[in-house]
Amino acid sequence: MKRLFIILCFFVSLQAKSQDDRRIFVDSLLRGIEIKKDIRYNITERPLLLDIYYPARTKNELLPCVVWIHGGALTDTSIQKDYDLIRWGIARTTFNGYISVSIDYRLITESPLPTAIQDCQTAIRFLKSNAKKYGIDTTRMAVVGESAGGYLAGFCSFACNTNVFKTTEWSQVSNKIACGVLWYPAVNHDPYNMIDYIDRDDIPVISIHGDADKLVPIDRSYQIQNKCREFGLDFQLHIIKNAQHGFFDTSWTFNDNNCKYMEEAIGITLAFLDAHFKIK
């Protein structure tokens, strides 16, 4: 038993060091980027916050905007808008000319669904309502979400033409965005199944999934693909070979494979966004 405890402590120590190494790496990617932090986007209830990251820009220039949504199973309070995987993606989209936004939302331990879905759509409407202030081109907005964030990004994409989850906050503008990117998305959290909201008028969406993902198996993305095909929608599934959940490998550590899988996913994401927003 003592030996097992020592082994467990060793692996916990390795994991903590790996997380520290990744945070240092991501911090280096964001060096020099202008950030406006902790902006409140809701009006009622407790404050909900977002961060805005700016690329190099000219005065009064309106730029496309990508809203990033973190995962965490809708329950993990340790994963927030400054989650390393989110900031890693943000660094790349920002340096490629996008205003990048990371948002927090209420977890189901605080308020049951569809609150988290409503919060994400409220953040989008807040950005649209304040587009001039923040330099956003509202015709070129997208979402990217990972894991449970991919689930929420799915609702932001497939329900953006409706008012199903629209609240009274910033109601003068629509939930409409141009396209969506889902990283290893969950599809169902009772009683809200993302696939039920796919319809023939939906926007272009892609899903990026590791074929070794055990937490959210790749068949979830195949389910989305099959439903989108029924309606003839613009949907693509990109598979990253040997990648587990969060684009890790079997060691679940920050290493060369983690970097390779992440950069592959970010490259696919950027190619998709650039094509839709005509960025060269």
TORKOLZA-668926 format. One line per 4 residues: number of its first residue (from 1); their letters; for each residue x, y negated, z negated of N, C-alpha, C. Coordinates in nm, 2 decimals, decimal comma. Layout:
N
NUM) a) X/Y/Z/X/Y/Z/X/Y/Z | ...
***
This chain:
280
1) mkrl) 0,08/0,12/0,00/0,00/0,00/0,00/0,09/-0,13/0,00 | 0,19/-0,13/-0,08/0,28/-0,24/-0,09/0,35/-0,26/0,05 | 0,39/-0,15/0,12/0,45/-0,16/0,25/0,35/-0,22/0,35 | 0,22/-0,18/0,34/0,12/-0,23/0,43/0,10/-0,38/0,41
5) fiil) 0,10/-0,42/0,28/0,09/-0,56/0,25/0,20/-0,65/0,31 | 0,32/-0,59/0,30/0,44/-0,66/0,35/0,43/-0,68/0,50 | 0,38/-0,57/0,57/0,37/-0,57/0,72/0,26/-0,68/0,76 | 0,15/-0,68/0,68/0,04/-0,78/0,71/0,09/-0,92/0,70
9) cffv) 0,17/-0,94/0,59/0,22/-1,08/0,56/0,32/-1,12/0,68 | 0,39/-1,02/0,73/0,49/-1,04/0,83/0,41/-1,09/0,96 | 0,30/-1,02/0,99/0,23/-1,06/1,11/0,16/-1,19/1,10 | 0,11/-1,22/0,98/0,04/-1,35/0,95/0,14/-1,46/0,97
13) slqa) 0,27/-1,43/0,92/0,37/-1,53/0,93/0,41/-1,56/1,07 | 0,41/-1,45/1,15/0,45/-1,46/1,29/0,34/-1,54/1,37 | 0,21/-1,51/1,33/0,10/-1,58/1,40/0,10/-1,73/1,36 | 0,13/-1,76/1,24/0,14/-1,90/1,20/0,25/-1,98/1,27
17) ksqd) 0,37/-1,91/1,28/0,48/-1,97/1,36/0,44/-1,99/1,50 | 0,37/-1,89/1,56/0,33/-1,90/1,70/0,24/-2,02/1,72 | 0,15/-2,04/1,63/0,05/-2,15/1,64/0,13/-2,28/1,62 | 0,23/-2,29/1,53/0,31/-2,41/1,52/0,39/-2,44/1,65
21) drri) 0,44/-2,33/1,71/0,52/-2,35/1,83/0,43/-2,40/1,94 | 0,31/-2,35/1,95/0,22/-2,39/2,06/0,18/-2,53/2,04 | 0,15/-2,57/1,91/0,11/-2,71/1,89/0,22/-2,81/1,93 | 0,34/-2,77/1,89/0,46/-2,86/1,93/0,47/-2,87/2,08
25) fvds) 0,45/-2,75/2,15/0,45/-2,75/2,30/0,34/-2,84/2,35 | 0,22/-2,83/2,30/0,11/-2,91/2,36/0,13/-3,06/2,33 | 0,18/-3,09/2,21/0,21/-3,23/2,17/0,30/-3,29/2,28 | 0,40/-3,21/2,32/0,50/-3,26/2,42/0,44/-3,29/2,55
29) llrg) 0,33/-3,21/2,59/0,26/-3,23/2,71/0,19/-3,36/2,71 | 0,14/-3,40/2,60/0,05/-3,52/2,58/0,13/-3,65/2,56 | 0,26/-3,63/2,55/0,35/-3,75/2,52/0,33/-3,86/2,62 | 0,30/-3,98/2,58/0,28/-4,09/2,67/0,14/-4,12/2,72
33) ieik) 0,05/-4,02/2,69/-0,09/-4,04/2,73/-0,16/-4,13/2,63 | -0,24/-4,22/2,69/-0,32/-4,31/2,61/-0,45/-4,24/2,56 | -0,47/-4,24/2,43/-0,59/-4,17/2,37/-0,67/-4,27/2,28 | -0,80/-4,26/2,30/-0,89/-4,33/2,21/-0,96/-4,22/2,13
37) kdir) -0,93/-4,22/2,00/-0,98/-4,11/1,92/-1,10/-4,14/1,83 | -1,17/-4,04/1,80/-1,28/-4,04/1,71/-1,39/-4,15/1,74 | -1,44/-4,14/1,86/-1,55/-4,23/1,90/-1,68/-4,16/1,88 | -1,77/-4,22/1,80/-1,90/-4,16/1,77/-1,99/-4,17/1,90
41) ynit) -2,05/-4,05/1,93/-2,13/-4,05/2,05/-2,28/-4,03/2,02 | -2,31/-4,00/1,90/-2,46/-3,99/1,87/-2,51/-4,11/1,79 | -2,63/-4,11/1,77/-2,69/-4,23/1,69/-2,75/-4,18/1,56 | -2,82/-4,07/1,56/-2,89/-4,02/1,44/-2,80/-3,90/1,38
45) erpl) -2,84/-3,85/1,27/-2,78/-3,74/1,20/-2,63/-3,79/1,16 | -2,55/-3,69/1,12/-2,41/-3,73/1,09/-2,33/-3,76/1,21 | -2,23/-3,84/1,20/-2,15/-3,88/1,32/-2,09/-3,76/1,39 | -2,10/-3,76/1,52/-2,04/-3,66/1,61/-1,93/-3,74/1,69
49) lldi) -1,81/-3,68/1,70/-1,70/-3,76/1,76/-1,65/-3,70/1,88 | -1,58/-3,78/1,97/-1,51/-3,74/2,08/-1,38/-3,82/2,10 | -1,29/-3,76/2,17/-1,16/-3,83/2,20/-1,15/-3,85/2,35 | -1,10/-3,96/2,40/-1,09/-3,99/2,54/-0,94/-4,01/2,57
53) yypa) -0,89/-3,93/2,68/-0,75/-3,94/2,72/-0,75/-4,00/2,86 | -0,66/-4,10/2,88/-0,65/-4,18/3,00/-0,53/-4,15/3,08 | -0,55/-4,13/3,21/-0,43/-4,13/3,30/-0,38/-4,27/3,33 | -0,27/-4,28/3,41/-0,23/-4,41/3,45/-0,34/-4,46/3,54
57) rtkn) -0,38/-4,59/3,53/-0,49/-4,65/3,60/-0,47/-4,79/3,63 | -0,54/-4,84/3,73/-0,54/-4,99/3,76/-0,66/-5,05/3,69 | -0,66/-5,18/3,66/-0,76/-5,25/3,59/-0,89/-5,24/3,67 | -1,00/-5,21/3,60/-1,14/-5,20/3,65/-1,16/-5,08/3,74
61) ellp) -1,06/-4,99/3,75/-1,08/-4,87/3,83/-1,16/-4,77/3,76 | -1,27/-4,72/3,83/-1,35/-4,61/3,77/-1,29/-4,48/3,82 | -1,27/-4,39/3,72/-1,21/-4,26/3,75/-1,30/-4,14/3,72 | -1,28/-4,03/3,78/-1,36/-3,91/3,75/-1,33/-3,86/3,61
65) cvvw) -1,43/-3,80/3,55/-1,42/-3,76/3,41/-1,45/-3,61/3,39 | -1,36/-3,55/3,31/-1,38/-3,41/3,27/-1,41/-3,40/3,12 | -1,52/-3,34/3,08/-1,55/-3,32/2,94/-1,51/-3,18/2,90 | -1,43/-3,16/2,80/-1,38/-3,03/2,76/-1,45/-2,99/2,63
69) ihgg) -1,50/-2,87/2,62/-1,57/-2,82/2,51/-1,50/-2,70/2,45 | -1,47/-2,71/2,32/-1,39/-2,60/2,25/-1,48/-2,49/2,22 | -1,42/-2,37/2,19/-1,49/-2,25/2,15/-1,49/-2,24/2,00 | -1,49/-2,11/1,96/-1,49/-2,08/1,81/-1,62/-2,01/1,77
73) altd) -1,68/-1,94/1,86/-1,80/-1,86/1,83/-1,92/-1,93/1,77 | -1,92/-2,07/1,79/-2,02/-2,16/1,73/-2,02/-2,16/1,58 | -1,91/-2,10/1,52/-1,91/-2,09/1,37/-1,78/-2,13/1,31 | -1,67/-2,13/1,39/-1,53/-2,15/1,33/-1,50/-2,29/1,31
77) tsiq) -1,50/-2,33/1,18/-1,48/-2,47/1,15/-1,33/-2,51/1,17 | -1,24/-2,42/1,19/-1,10/-2,45/1,21/-1,07/-2,49/1,35 | -1,16/-2,46/1,45/-1,14/-2,50/1,59/-1,23/-2,62/1,62 | -1,16/-2,73/1,65/-1,23/-2,85/1,68/-1,18/-2,92/1,81
81) kdyd) -1,21/-3,04/1,83/-1,18/-3,11/1,95/-1,03/-3,12/1,98 | -0,95/-3,10/1,88/-0,80/-3,11/1,89/-0,74/-2,97/1,91 | -0,82/-2,87/1,94/-0,78/-2,73/1,95/-0,67/-2,73/2,06 | -0,56/-2,66/2,04/-0,44/-2,66/2,13/-0,48/-2,62/2,27
85) lirw) -0,56/-2,52/2,29/-0,59/-2,47/2,43/-0,67/-2,58/2,50 | -0,75/-2,65/2,43/-0,83/-2,76/2,49/-0,73/-2,88/2,53 | -0,65/-2,91/2,43/-0,55/-3,03/2,46/-0,45/-2,99/2,57 | -0,42/-2,86/2,58/-0,33/-2,82/2,69/-0,40/-2,84/2,82
89) giar) -0,52/-2,80/2,84/-0,59/-2,83/2,96/-0,61/-2,98/2,99 | -0,64/-3,05/2,88/-0,66/-3,20/2,89/-0,53/-3,26/2,94 | -0,41/-3,22/2,89/-0,29/-3,28/2,94/-0,28/-3,27/3,09 | -0,31/-3,15/3,14/-0,30/-3,13/3,29/-0,40/-3,21/3,37
93) ttfn) -0,53/-3,21/3,32/-0,63/-3,29/3,40/-0,60/-3,44/3,39 | -0,55/-3,48/3,28/-0,52/-3,63/3,26/-0,41/-3,67/3,35 | -0,30/-3,59/3,35/-0,19/-3,62/3,44/-0,22/-3,61/3,59 | -0,33/-3,54/3,62/-0,38/-3,53/3,76/-0,48/-3,63/3,79
97) gyis) -0,50/-3,74/3,71/-0,58/-3,85/3,75/-0,72/-3,85/3,69 | -0,75/-3,76/3,60/-0,89/-3,76/3,54/-0,89/-3,82/3,40 | -1,00/-3,90/3,37/-1,02/-3,93/3,23/-1,07/-3,80/3,17 | -1,01/-3,76/3,06/-1,04/-3,63/3,00/-1,10/-3,66/2,86
101) vsid) -1,20/-3,58/2,83/-1,27/-3,61/2,70/-1,29/-3,47/2,62 | -1,25/-3,47/2,50/-1,28/-3,35/2,41/-1,38/-3,39/2,31 | -1,48/-3,30/2,29/-1,59/-3,33/2,20/-1,61/-3,23/2,09 | -1,66/-3,28/1,98/-1,71/-3,19/1,88/-1,86/-3,18/1,88
105) yrli) -1,92/-3,08/1,82/-2,06/-3,06/1,82/-2,10/-2,98/1,69 | -2,22/-2,98/1,66/-2,26/-2,91/1,54/-2,27/-2,76/1,55 | -2,20/-2,69/1,46/-2,20/-2,54/1,46/-2,33/-2,49/1,41 | -2,36/-2,36/1,44/-2,49/-2,30/1,40/-2,50/-2,28/1,25
109) tesp) -2,38/-2,29/1,18/-2,38/-2,28/1,04/-2,44/-2,41/0,98 | -2,44/-2,52/1,06/-2,49/-2,64/1,01/-2,63/-2,66/1,06 | -2,65/-2,63/1,19/-2,78/-2,65/1,25/-2,80/-2,55/1,36 | -2,91/-2,48/1,37/-2,93/-2,37/1,46/-2,94/-2,42/1,61
113) lpta) -2,91/-2,33/1,70/-2,94/-2,36/1,84/-3,08/-2,40/1,86 | -3,11/-2,49/1,95/-3,02/-2,54/2,06/-2,94/-2,67/2,02 | -2,92/-2,69/1,89/-2,85/-2,82/1,85/-2,72/-2,84/1,92 | -2,63/-2,74/1,93/-2,50/-2,75/1,99/-2,51/-2,78/2,14
117) iqdc) -2,61/-2,72/2,21/-2,64/-2,75/2,35/-2,68/-2,90/2,36 | -2,77/-2,94/2,28/-2,82/-3,08/2,28/-2,70/-3,18/2,25 | -2,62/-3,14/2,16/-2,51/-3,23/2,13/-2,41/-3,25/2,25 | -2,38/-3,14/2,32/-2,30/-3,15/2,44/-2,36/-3,24/2,54
121) qtai) -2,49/-3,22/2,57/-2,55/-3,31/2,67/-2,56/-3,45/2,62 | -2,58/-3,47/2,49/-2,58/-3,61/2,44/-2,45/-3,68/2,46 | -2,34/-3,60/2,44/-2,21/-3,66/2,47/-2,19/-3,70/2,61 | -2,24/-3,62/2,71/-2,24/-3,66/2,85/-2,32/-3,78/2,87
125) rflk) -2,44/-3,79/2,82/-2,52/-3,91/2,84/-2,46/-4,04/2,77 | -2,39/-4,02/2,66/-2,32/-4,13/2,60/-2,21/-4,18/2,69 | -2,14/-4,10/2,75/-2,03/-4,14/2,84/-2,09/-4,21/2,96 | -2,20/-4,16/3,01/-2,26/-4,22/3,13/-2,32/-4,36/3,09
129) snak) -2,37/-4,37/2,97/-2,43/-4,49/2,93/-2,33/-4,60/2,90 | -2,20/-4,56/2,87/-2,09/-4,65/2,84/-1,98/-4,63/2,95 | -2,02/-4,60/3,07/-1,92/-4,57/3,17/-1,84/-4,69/3,21 | -1,89/-4,81/3,21/-1,81/-4,92/3,25/-1,71/-4,95/3,14
133) kygi) -1,75/-4,94/3,02/-1,66/-4,97/2,90/-1,54/-4,87/2,91 | -1,57/-4,74/2,94/-1,46/-4,64/2,93/-1,40/-4,61/3,07 | -1,45/-4,68/3,18/-1,38/-4,67/3,31/-1,42/-4,54/3,38 | -1,54/-4,49/3,36/-1,58/-4,36/3,41/-1,67/-4,37/3,54
137) dttr) -1,64/-4,30/3,64/-1,72/-4,29/3,76/-1,83/-4,18/3,73 | -1,95/-4,22/3,71/-2,05/-4,13/3,66/-2,10/-4,03/3,77 | -2,06/-4,06/3,90/-2,09/-3,96/4,01/-1,99/-3,85/4,01 | -1,88/-3,86/3,94/-1,78/-3,76/3,94/-1,74/-3,72/3,80
141) mavv) -1,84/-3,64/3,74/-1,82/-3,59/3,60/-1,84/-3,44/3,61 | -1,76/-3,37/3,53/-1,76/-3,23/3,52/-1,74/-3,18/3,37 | -1,77/-3,06/3,35/-1,74/-3,00/3,22/-1,65/-2,88/3,23 | -1,57/-2,86/3,13/-1,49/-2,73/3,12/-1,50/-2,68/2,98
145) gesa) -1,54/-2,56/2,96/-1,56/-2,50/2,83/-1,49/-2,37/2,81 | -1,44/-2,34/2,69/-1,37/-2,21/2,67/-1,45/-2,13/2,57 | -1,47/-2,00/2,60/-1,54/-1,91/2,51/-1,68/-1,96/2,47 | -1,71/-1,98/2,34/-1,84/-2,04/2,31/-1,85/-2,18/2,37
149) ggyl) -1,74/-2,25/2,40/-1,75/-2,37/2,47/-1,79/-2,35/2,62 | -1,75/-2,23/2,67/-1,79/-2,19/2,80/-1,94/-2,17/2,81 | -1,99/-2,11/2,70/-2,14/-2,09/2,69/-2,21/-2,22/2,69 | -2,16/-2,32/2,61/-2,22/-2,45/2,61/-2,20/-2,52/2,74
153) agfc) -2,09/-2,51/2,81/-2,06/-2,57/2,94/-2,16/-2,51/3,04 | -2,19/-2,38/3,02/-2,29/-2,32/3,11/-2,42/-2,39/3,11 | -2,47/-2,42/2,99/-2,60/-2,49/2,97/-2,59/-2,64/3,03 | -2,47/-2,70/3,01/-2,45/-2,83/3,06/-2,45/-2,83/3,21
157) sfac) -2,41/-2,72/3,27/-2,41/-2,70/3,42/-2,55/-2,66/3,47 | -2,60/-2,55/3,42/-2,72/-2,49/3,48/-2,85/-2,56/3,43 | -2,84/-2,64/3,33/-2,96/-2,71/3,28/-2,95/-2,86/3,30 | -2,85/-2,90/3,38/-2,83/-3,05/3,39/-2,93/-3,12/3,47
161) ntnv) -3,00/-3,04/3,56/-3,11/-3,10/3,64/-3,24/-3,10/3,57 | -3,25/-3,07/3,44/-3,37/-3,06/3,36/-3,36/-3,14/3,24 | -3,47/-3,16/3,17/-3,48/-3,23/3,04/-3,50/-3,13/2,92 | -3,48/-3,00/2,95/-3,51/-2,90/2,85/-3,44/-2,93/2,71
165) fktt) -3,31/-2,97/2,72/-3,23/-2,99/2,60/-3,20/-3,14/2,58 | -3,28/-3,23/2,65/-3,25/-3,37/2,63/-3,32/-3,42/2,51 | -3,24/-3,50/2,43/-3,30/-3,57/2,31/-3,33/-3,72/2,35 | -3,37/-3,79/2,25/-3,40/-3,93/2,27/-3,28/-4,02/2,27
169) ewsq) -3,16/-3,97/2,24/-3,04/-4,05/2,24/-2,99/-4,07/2,38 | -2,96/-4,19/2,42/-2,91/-4,23/2,55/-3,00/-4,17/2,66 | -3,13/-4,18/2,63/-3,23/-4,11/2,72/-3,25/-4,19/2,85 | -3,19/-4,31/2,86/-3,21/-4,38/2,99/-3,13/-4,33/3,10
173) vsnk) -3,04/-4,23/3,08/-2,96/-4,17/3,18/-2,99/-4,02/3,18 | -2,95/-3,95/3,29/-2,98/-3,81/3,30/-2,86/-3,72/3,25 | -2,89/-3,59/3,24/-2,78/-3,50/3,20/-2,69/-3,46/3,32 | -2,72/-3,51/3,43/-2,67/-3,46/3,56/-2,51/-3,48/3,56
177) iacg) -2,44/-3,37/3,60/-2,30/-3,38/3,63/-2,28/-3,31/3,76 | -2,15/-3,32/3,81/-2,12/-3,27/3,95/-2,09/-3,13/3,96 | -2,02/-3,07/3,86/-1,97/-2,93/3,87/-1,93/-2,89/3,73 | -1,91/-2,75/3,71/-1,87/-2,70/3,58/-1,77/-2,59/3,60
181) vlwy) -1,69/-2,57/3,49/-1,59/-2,47/3,49/-1,60/-2,39/3,35 | -1,62/-2,26/3,36/-1,64/-2,18/3,24/-1,52/-2,09/3,22 | -1,45/-2,10/3,11/-1,34/-2,01/3,08/-1,39/-1,90/2,99 | -1,38/-1,77/3,03/-1,42/-1,65/2,96/-1,55/-1,68/2,87
185) pavn) -1,66/-1,72/2,94/-1,78/-1,76/2,87/-1,86/-1,65/2,81 | -1,91/-1,67/2,69/-2,02/-1,59/2,63/-2,14/-1,64/2,71 | -2,24/-1,55/2,72/-2,36/-1,59/2,79/-2,49/-1,59/2,70 | -2,49/-1,52/2,59/-2,61/-1,51/2,52/-2,58/-1,52/2,37
189) hdpy) -2,66/-1,61/2,31/-2,66/-1,62/2,16/-2,81/-1,64/2,13 | -2,87/-1,53/2,07/-3,01/-1,53/2,05/-3,06/-1,66/1,98 | -3,17/-1,72/2,04/-3,25/-1,67/2,15/-3,22/-1,74/2,28 | -3,10/-1,80/2,30/-3,07/-1,87/2,42/-2,97/-1,80/2,51
193) nmid) -3,02/-1,75/2,62/-2,94/-1,68/2,71/-2,91/-1,78/2,83 | -2,78/-1,81/2,85/-2,75/-1,90/2,96/-2,80/-1,86/3,09 | -2,80/-1,73/3,12/-2,84/-1,68/3,25/-2,99/-1,72/3,28 | -3,07/-1,73/3,18/-3,21/-1,76/3,20/-3,23/-1,90/3,26
197) yidr) -3,13/-1,99/3,25/-3,14/-2,12/3,30/-3,08/-2,15/3,43 | -3,03/-2,04/3,50/-2,98/-2,05/3,63/-3,09/-2,06/3,73 | -3,08/-2,16/3,82/-3,19/-2,19/3,92/-3,13/-2,23/4,05 | -3,22/-2,23/4,15/-3,17/-2,25/4,29/-3,11/-2,39/4,31
201) ddip) -3,14/-2,49/4,23/-3,09/-2,62/4,25/-2,97/-2,66/4,17 | -2,90/-2,56/4,12/-2,79/-2,58/4,03/-2,66/-2,63/4,10 | -2,57/-2,69/4,02/-2,45/-2,75/4,07/-2,34/-2,64/4,09 | -2,24/-2,67/4,16/-2,13/-2,57/4,18/-2,06/-2,54/4,05
205) visi) -2,03/-2,41/4,02/-1,97/-2,36/3,90/-1,87/-2,25/3,93 | -1,76/-2,25/3,85/-1,67/-2,13/3,86/-1,65/-2,08/3,72 | -1,62/-1,95/3,71/-1,58/-1,89/3,59/-1,44/-1,83/3,60 | -1,36/-1,84/3,50/-1,23/-1,79/3,50/-1,22/-1,69/3,38
209) hgda) -1,18/-1,57/3,40/-1,19/-1,46/3,30/-1,07/-1,37/3,31 | -1,01/-1,33/3,19/-0,91/-1,23/3,19/-0,97/-1,09/3,19 | -0,91/-1,00/3,27/-0,97/-0,87/3,28/-0,94/-0,78/3,17 | -0,86/-0,83/3,07/-0,83/-0,75/2,95/-0,90/-0,81/2,83
213) dklv) -0,99/-0,90/2,85/-1,07/-0,96/2,74/-1,16/-0,86/2,67 | -1,13/-0,84/2,54/-1,21/-0,75/2,46/-1,32/-0,83/2,38 | -1,29/-0,95/2,35/-1,39/-1,03/2,27/-1,51/-1,07/2,35 | -1,49/-1,12/2,47/-1,60/-1,15/2,56/-1,57/-1,08/2,69
217) pidr) -1,61/-0,96/2,71/-1,58/-0,88/2,82/-1,61/-0,95/2,95 | -1,53/-0,92/3,06/-1,55/-0,98/3,19/-1,68/-0,96/3,25 | -1,75/-0,85/3,21/-1,88/-0,83/3,26/-1,98/-0,95/3,24 | -1,95/-1,03/3,14/-2,03/-1,15/3,12/-2,03/-1,24/3,24
221) syqi) -1,91/-1,26/3,29/-1,89/-1,35/3,41/-1,96/-1,28/3,53 | -1,95/-1,15/3,54/-2,02/-1,08/3,65/-2,17/-1,10/3,64 | -2,22/-1,10/3,52/-2,37/-1,13/3,50/-2,40/-1,26/3,56 | -2,32/-1,36/3,53/-2,35/-1,50/3,58/-2,34/-1,50/3,73
225) qnkc) -2,23/-1,43/3,78/-2,21/-1,42/3,93/-2,33/-1,36/4,00 | -2,38/-1,25/3,94/-2,50/-1,18/4,01/-2,62/-1,26/4,01 | -2,65/-1,34/3,90/-2,76/-1,42/3,90/-2,75/-1,54/4,00 | -2,63/-1,60/4,00/-2,61/-1,71/4,10/-2,62/-1,66/4,24
229) refg) -2,58/-1,54/4,27/-2,60/-1,48/4,40/-2,74/-1,47/4,44 | -2,83/-1,44/4,35/-2,97/-1,43/4,37/-3,03/-1,56/4,43 | -2,97/-1,67/4,39/-3,02/-1,80/4,43/-2,93/-1,86/4,54 | -2,83/-1,79/4,58/-2,74/-1,84/4,68/-2,66/-1,96/4,64
233) ldfq) -2,62/-1,97/4,51/-2,56/-2,08/4,45/-2,41/-2,08/4,48 | -2,34/-2,19/4,47/-2,20/-2,21/4,49/-2,13/-2,17/4,36 | -2,10/-2,04/4,35/-2,04/-1,99/4,22/-1,92/-1,90/4,26 | -1,81/-1,91/4,19/-1,69/-1,83/4,22/-1,64/-1,77/4,09
237) lhii) -1,60/-1,65/4,09/-1,54/-1,59/3,97/-1,39/-1,56/4,00 | -1,31/-1,61/3,92/-1,16/-1,60/3,93/-1,11/-1,51/3,81 | -1,04/-1,40/3,85/-1,00/-1,30/3,75/-0,85/-1,32/3,73 | -0,81/-1,33/3,60/-0,66/-1,33/3,57/-0,62/-1,20/3,51
241) knaq) -0,54/-1,13/3,59/-0,50/-0,99/3,55/-0,42/-0,99/3,42 | -0,46/-0,89/3,34/-0,39/-0,86/3,21/-0,41/-0,96/3,10 | -0,49/-1,07/3,13/-0,51/-1,17/3,03/-0,62/-1,13/2,93 | -0,60/-1,15/2,80/-0,70/-1,13/2,70/-0,77/-1,26/2,67
245) hgff) -0,86/-1,26/2,57/-0,93/-1,38/2,53/-0,84/-1,49/2,50 | -0,87/-1,61/2,55/-0,78/-1,73/2,53/-0,66/-1,72/2,61 | -0,66/-1,63/2,72/-0,55/-1,62/2,81/-0,42/-1,58/2,74 | -0,44/-1,49/2,63/-0,32/-1,43/2,57/-0,29/-1,30/2,63
249) dtsw) -0,18/-1,23/2,59/-0,16/-1,10/2,63/-0,18/-1,01/2,50 | -0,13/-0,88/2,51/-0,16/-0,79/2,40/-0,10/-0,83/2,27 | 0,01/-0,91/2,27/0,07/-0,95/2,15/0,00/-1,07/2,08 | -0,09/-1,13/2,15/-0,16/-1,25/2,09/-0,07/-1,35/2,03
253) tfnd) 0,04/-1,38/2,10/0,13/-1,48/2,05/0,16/-1,58/2,16 | 0,21/-1,70/2,12/0,25/-1,80/2,22/0,38/-1,76/2,28 | 0,38/-1,72/2,41/0,50/-1,67/2,47/0,48/-1,70/2,62 | 0,58/-1,64/2,70/0,58/-1,67/2,84/0,45/-1,63/2,91
257) nnck) 0,40/-1,51/2,87/0,27/-1,47/2,93/0,16/-1,56/2,90 | 0,15/-1,61/2,78/0,04/-1,70/2,74/0,05/-1,83/2,83 | 0,17/-1,88/2,85/0,19/-1,99/2,93/0,15/-1,96/3,08 | 0,19/-1,85/3,12/0,16/-1,81/3,26/0,01/-1,80/3,29
261) ymee) -0,06/-1,74/3,20/-0,20/-1,72/3,21/-0,27/-1,86/3,20 | -0,23/-1,94/3,10/-0,29/-2,07/3,08/-0,27/-2,16/3,21 | -0,15/-2,16/3,26/-0,12/-2,24/3,37/-0,19/-2,20/3,50 | -0,21/-2,06/3,51/-0,29/-2,01/3,62/-0,44/-2,06/3,61
265) aigi) -0,49/-2,05/3,49/-0,63/-2,10/3,47/-0,64/-2,25/3,50 | -0,55/-2,32/3,45/-0,55/-2,47/3,47/-0,54/-2,50/3,62 | -0,45/-2,43/3,69/-0,43/-2,45/3,83/-0,56/-2,42/3,91 | -0,63/-2,32/3,87/-0,76/-2,29/3,94/-0,86/-2,40/3,91
269) tlaf) -0,86/-2,44/3,78/-0,95/-2,55/3,74/-0,93/-2,67/3,82 | -0,80/-2,71/3,83/-0,77/-2,84/3,90/-0,80/-2,83/4,05 | -0,77/-2,72/4,11/-0,80/-2,70/4,25/-0,95/-2,72/4,27 | -1,03/-2,66/4,19/-1,18/-2,67/4,20/-1,22/-2,82/4,18
273) ldah) -1,17/-2,88/4,07/-1,21/-3,02/4,05/-1,17/-3,11/4,16 | -1,04/-3,09/4,20/-0,99/-3,18/4,31/-1,07/-3,17/4,44 | -1,11/-3,05/4,47/-1,18/-3,02/4,59/-1,32/-3,09/4,59 | -1,38/-3,09/4,47/-1,52/-3,15/4,46/-1,51/-3,30/4,44
277) fkik) -1,40/-3,35/4,38/-1,39/-3,49/4,36/-1,29/-3,56/4,46 | -1,24/-3,47/4,56/-1,16/-3,52/4,67/-1,04/-3,60/4,62 | -0,97/-3,54/4,52/-0,85/-3,60/4,46/-0,73/-3,52/4,53 | -0,63/-3,60/4,58/-0,52/-3,54/4,65/-0,39/-3,55/4,56
***
